[in-house]
Amino acid sequence: MKKDIFGKALLDYQNGNYSEDIITSTNISDDDVLPIPYLFRPYSEMPKLEQKALQLSKGQVLDVGCGSGSHSLWLQNKGLNVKAIDSSKGAIEVAKKRGVFSAELKPLLEETERFDTILLLMNGTGIFQELSLVSQNLKHLKSLLKPNGQILIDSSDISYMYEDEDGGQWLDLNQGYPGELNYYLSYKGEKEAAMKWLYLDFETLKTACLTVGLKCEKVMDGEHFDYLARLY
Ligand SMILES: C[S@@+](CC[C@H](N)C(=O)[O-])C[C@H]1O[C@@H](n2cnc3c(N)ncnc32)[C@H](O)[C@@H]1O
């Protein structure tokens, strides 16, 4: 059962109760700090590929997995019509408090309206959870597009995480696709139930897009094996 630790951390920050960060780890990596202020980043502190995604956004926009609503707020301030959705109750509360006009507690697969631009940012493929669920999610995203609509999504090729210091690979090929991770979150002494979180390299995303009739082009590479793709 999900405790919505992520949402609690966002709410604490929003309500002035920020005293520690979220700790993340995965089945292939040790503890890492996810600074909560990063989840409230202004445009100037966003990675270039997120800034690019915002610049390319047009028409009616859906921000999927909006978190605290940073991308939605920027677009809203530019005069675009934005709907933000997230499966975290705390995240939606915070997005509303920060001023996102249309923010709904809803998982992607339950969305039914149509949009000109759909944004999935900060490893947008994560919410697909695992490789076997990618086509279902892509088909659904495609069904939410208006004519000439576009999906802007970022992810990373994480093969580098399977390299040791001297460059040798310890990838176990029997283990399945290397971008499928188990993700663990903890915050203020509480642990979230394990989540599946998917990283997709560009070629795998492109192949999956072809099978559901979506075109997939790389918009730009990021600074660390990450990229922004445009699906249409
Ligand atoms: C890494 S955070 C990114 C938040 C925000 N986009 C940002 O860049 O700061 C991922 C977000 O996706 C949400 N999420 C996960 N699965 C989801 C789903 N199936 N539908 C909608 N939101 C989802 C999580 O609750 C979380 O807020």
The ligand as a Gaussian input file, in Angstrom:
#p B3LYP/6-31G(d) Opt

LIG

0 1
 C        9.960000      12.014000     -10.722000
 S        8.425000      12.745000     -10.260000
 C        8.422000      14.103000     -11.400000
 C        7.547000      15.237000     -10.981000
 C        7.534000      16.450000     -11.937000
 N        7.158000      16.083000     -13.298000
 C        8.873000      17.139000     -11.940000
 O        9.545000      17.111000     -12.983000
 O        9.256000      17.731000     -10.913000
 C        7.218000      11.608000     -10.954000
 C        5.778000      11.981000     -10.666000
 O        4.912000      11.088000     -11.370000
 C        3.827000      10.720000     -10.542000
 N        3.267000       9.460000     -11.086000
 C        3.784000       8.211000     -11.005000
 N        3.003000       7.334000     -11.677000
 C        1.977000       8.045000     -12.210000
 C        0.860000       7.715000     -13.030000
 N        0.633000       6.455000     -13.434000
 N        0.001000       8.695000     -13.393000
 C        0.220000       9.977000     -12.998000
 N        1.271000      10.352000     -12.222000
 C        2.130000       9.407000     -11.845000
 C        4.449000      10.637000      -9.164000
 O        3.479000      10.747000      -8.139000
 C        5.406000      11.835000      -9.183000
 O        4.785000      13.019000      -8.759000

